[in-house]
Amino acid sequence: MSTIRRKFGEDYQVVNTNRAMSFSAPAKRKRQRFVDKNGRCNVQHGNLGGETSRYISDLFTTLVDLKWRWNLLIFLLTYTVAWLIMASMWWIIAYIRGDLGHGHGHGHDESYTPCVANVYNFPSAFLFFIETEATIGYGYRYITEKCPEGIILFLFQSLLGSIVDAFLIGCMFIKMSQPKKRAETLMFSQDAVISQRDGKLCLMFRIGNLRNSHMVSAQIRCKLIKSRQTPEGEFLPLDQRELDVGFGTGADQLFLVSPLTICHEINSNSPFFDLSQRSLMNEQFEIVVILEGIVETTGMTCQARTSYTEDEVLWGHRFLPVMSLEEGFFRVDYSQFHNTFEVPTPPYSVKEQDEKYSLPSPGPVLSPTVLDGHNRRERIFSFNGVPHTEEPGSKLPSKLQRMSSKNGKEVLKTGSTQPTEKASSMGDLPLRVQRLGSLVGQVEAENQLQLKPLKLGSEAHTQSAGELEHHRLVPIPAPVPGPSLNPLPSSSGRPEDNLPPKLRRMNADH
């Protein structure tokens, strides 16, 4: 049998060990809980070594924490041993003084005064101690003034008896008044459920109070107990993480008059962010629920605990309602407290749902015509490569634009080949050609002056096409002496050869 267990492990249950060696299907071992359903923690402390002396230093708490059978045993033994010891001391005093020989059955001497009257053996000494300790005072046994050692023993007995009574009776009172039994009337649902509430996936469980007395300042807390491994390789057994049940909104502060459903929203901050219905079957975790509050009748703090393992979490379920309205009051049906019913719930995790519905949206695509028009409106490059902004009023007629563009191309071509060549004079050209050339140069000069529109503001503007047509016959001022803004490069031939064909035809006509 031991060989079979070592071979197949503890997960398999052996049914028959005959020659056939038949085994049953692998059975899942019982889940070891960290906290039982009744709230008891399955933790035992061992190998304390010399640390056990700490329990003796806090003897009162140690006695209170003991079970009832041990408390009763200590209570009985303490009083019995104290009574026997004190009775023996009274018997020893009577024996030393010789009071036992003058007692009952040995005659009565009127001239002899004993330490304690009518104490002549151990049973009578024990009865005297009990009558004194319990302040019964039958009047038959009493201490006399001729016994100073008896008076000292009487004072010691009174002080020791008061201390023992205060210690033991105090322990029993605290033990009886502990609110642990109050937790028996605080109910938790047998299972927890996962379903949607307000469009969000939530983990929910139910709590209830069976008594009419309230829990003052009731507060709920949840801990997730799950082993994990850090990115550094450290293994953390039974790692504890907090589950948010409404700390920021105050939902964890309960008014526990009727059964309440506690809700934990599963979001990106939740440990169950990537938990789905399929992965729930392979997970191993435990949810510890802690309910704290002040008992209204005693004013003592009470704590009730329970836990839910992964097999006690039902996916796609919801609790049945237990509240009903009667005539003049609300009725709670605790027969439906643990019952649930199935509801449509997506089997996917919140992480998968977020990835599914958060597809990247493409940005607006601009057509080439729009981009070209936008770029034309934004920036225009002059013939010398300096960018400037085009104003609406600076548009020239198409005839002058074609002339200036052709002239500019020729200038660029000739300028790149002969950058150091000086511009030729236009004095030898006809008057009409000179005017047109000056007009082209003036337009290009105005376009270059528009390179600084921010400095000039709205006052710096050029003439529109209509104005040019209107002032066509107005004499144009002579160009400013100095280097021309649009120089006409000279070549080895005549200057007229560098003009556009249309200007050359006009010159020929003139």
C-alpha positions, 0 to 999 in steps of 0.5 A, spaced: 500 500 500 505 504 501 509 503 495 502 504 491 501 511 494 508 513 493 508 511 486 501 515 484 501 520 490 496 522 494 491 525 489 489 517 487 484 513 492 486 506 492 480 502 491 482 495 491 490 492 491 489 485 488 492 482 482 488 486 478 491 493 481 484 497 479 484 504 481 479 509 481 479 516 478 483 521 481 480 524 486 481 532 488 483 532 495 480 536 500 481 543 500 486 546 506 482 552 508 486 558 512 480 560 515 474 555 517 467 557 515 465 558 522 471 563 523 476 559 526 483 560 523 487 553 522 494 555 524 498 552 529 504 555 533 510 550 534 517 550 536 517 556 540 523 554 544 524 559 550 518 563 548 513 560 552 515 564 558 511 570 554 505 566 556 506 566 563 508 573 563 501 575 561 497 570 565 491 573 565 490 573 557 493 566 557 487 564 562 482 567 558 484 564 552 484 557 554 478 553 553 472 552 558 474 545 560 481 548 562 478 554 565 473 550 570 479 545 572 484 551 574 478 554 578 477 548 582 484 546 583 486 553 585 480 554 590 481 547 593 489 547 594 488 554 597 483 551 602 487 545 604 494 549 605 490 554 609 487 549 613 493 545 614 497 552 617 491 553 622 492 545 624 499 546 625 498 552 629 494 548 634 498 542 634 504 547 636 500 550 641 498 544 644 490 545 643 489 538 640 490 535 647 485 540 650 480 539 645 474 535 645 474 528 649 480 530 653 476 534 658 475 541 659 480 546 662 477 553 664 483 556 665 486 554 658 485 559 652 486 556 645 488 559 639 482 557 636 476 555 640 473 548 638 479 546 633 482 539 635 483 536 629 484 537 621 477 537 619 475 542 625 481 546 622 478 546 615 471 548 617 474 554 621 478 556 615 472 555 610 467 559 615 472 565 615 474 565 608 466 565 606 464 569 612 459 564 614 461 565 622 457 560 625 459 562 632 462 556 634 469 556 632 473 563 633 480 566 634 482 568 641 486 574 643 491 569 646 494 567 639 498 573 636 500 568 630 493 566 629 492 573 628 497 574 623 495 568 619 488 571 619 490 577 616 494 573 611 488 569 609 484 575 608 489 578 603 490 572 599 483 570 599 481 577 596 487 576 591 485 569 589 477 571 588 479 577 584 483 573 579 479 567 578 472 570 578 475 576 574 477 571 569 471 567 569 467 574 568 471 576 562 470 569 559 463 569 559 462 576 557 466 575 551 462 577 544 464 571 541 458 567 541 455 574 539 458 572 532 454 566 532 448 570 530 451 573 524 450 569 518 454 569 512 452 566 505 454 559 504 457 561 497 459 567 493 457 569 486 460 573 480 455 576 476 454 583 473 451 589 477 450 596 474 454 594 467 460 591 471 462 585 473 462 584 481 464 579 486 458 578 491 456 575 498 451 576 503 451 577 510 445 578 516 444 579 523 439 574 526 438 579 533 434 585 533 439 588 537 444 592 532 451 592 531 454 599 532 459 601 527 459 595 523 464 595 518 466 589 513 473 587 510 475 582 505 482 579 504 485 575 498 489 569 501 493 566 495 500 564 494 504 567 489 511 568 486 515 575 485 519 577 479 525 576 483 523 569 484 521 570 491 515 565 493 510 568 498 505 563 501 499 565 503 500 572 501 494 577 503 491 582 498 486 587 500 479 587 496 476 593 495 468 593 498 467 600 498 473 604 502 473 610 498 465 611 497 463 609 505 460 602 502 464 598 507 460 602 513 454 598 514 447 599 517 446 591 519 438 591 520 436 587 514 441 582 510 446 586 505 449 584 499 456 586 499 459 587 492 467 588 490 467 591 483 472 587 479 476 592 475 483 594 473 485 594 480 482 588 483 486 581 483 481 578 479 482 583 473 484 577 469 479 572 472 474 568 467 469 562 468 474 558 465 480 560 469 476 560 475 476 552 475 484 552 475 485 557 481 487 556 488 485 562 493 481 563 499 477 570 500 477 571 508 471 576 510 471 580 517 465 583 520 467 588 526 462 592 530 460 594 537 455 590 540 449 594 542 447 591 549 454 590 552 458 595 548 464 590 547 467 589 540 465 583 536 468 580 530 465 575 525 469 571 520 468 566 514 472 564 508 470 562 501 474 558 497 475 558 489 470 552 489 465 556 493 465 562 488 459 561 483 460 564 476 453 567 473 449 567 479 445 572 483 442 571 490 434 570 491 431 576 494 429 575 502 425 582 503 418 582 503 413 588 505 408 586 510 402 590 513 406 595 517 413 592 517 418 588 513 419 581 513 426 577 512 425 570 510 432 567 512 430 560 508 432 563 502 438 566 505 443 562 501 439 560 495 442 563 488 439 563 481 443 563 474 443 569 470 446 571 464 453 573 465 459 573 460 464 568 461 470 572 459 474 576 464 474 584 465 481 584 462 479 580 456 472 585 455 477 591 455 481 589 450 475 587 446 472 593 446 477 598 446 480 597 439 484 603 437 480 608 433 483 611 426 485 618 426 482 623 420 485 622 413 486 628 409 485 628 402 491 630 398 487 636 395 486 639 402 493 638 404 496 641 398 491 647 399 492 647 406 500 647 405 499 653 400 495 657 404 500 656 410 507 657 406 510 659 400 517 659 398 520 665 394 525 664 389 531 665 393 528 659 398 526 664 404 519 662 406 513 667 407 506 667 409 501 669 403 496 674 404 489 674 400 491 681 398 497 679 395 495 675 389 497 677 382 494 677 376 495 670 372 499 674 366 504 677 371 504 671 375 506 667 369 511 672 367 514 673 374 515 665 375 518 664 368 523 670 370 524 667 376 526 660 373 531 664 369 534 668 374 535 661 378 538 658 372 543 663 371 544 665 378 546 658 380 551 658 374 554 665 375 553 667 382 558 673 382 556 676 375 553 683 376 546 685 374 545 688 367 542 695 366 535 696 363 537 703 361 537 701 354 531 697 354 524 700 351 520 704 356 514 699 356 519 693 357 522 697 363 516 699 366 514 691 366 521 689 369 520 694 374 513 692 376 515 685 376 521 687 381 517 691 385 512 685 386 517 680 388 520 686 393 513 686 396 513 679 397 520 678 400 518 684 405 512 680 407 517 675 410 516 679 417 508 679 417 508 679 425 512 685 425 508 689 420 501 687 422 495 688 418 498 694 415 503 691 411 499 688 405 500 688 398 496 691 392 491 686 390 490 685 382 484 690 382 488 695 384 494 694 379 489 694 374 486 701 376 493 704 377 496 701 371 497 708 368 500 711 374 508 713 373 512 708 377 517 711 382 524 709 380 527 703 383 531 704 389 539 705 388 543 699 390 542 691 389 536 689 386 531 684 389 530 681 383 537 682 379 537 680 371 543 676 370 547 678 364 550 673 359 555 673 354 550 676 348 545 681 348 541 683 355 534 682 350 536 675 350 535 673 357 528 676 357 521 672 356 519 670 349 513 675 350 517 681 353 522 680 347 516 680 342 513 686 345 520 689 345 520 688 337 513 691 336 516 697 340 
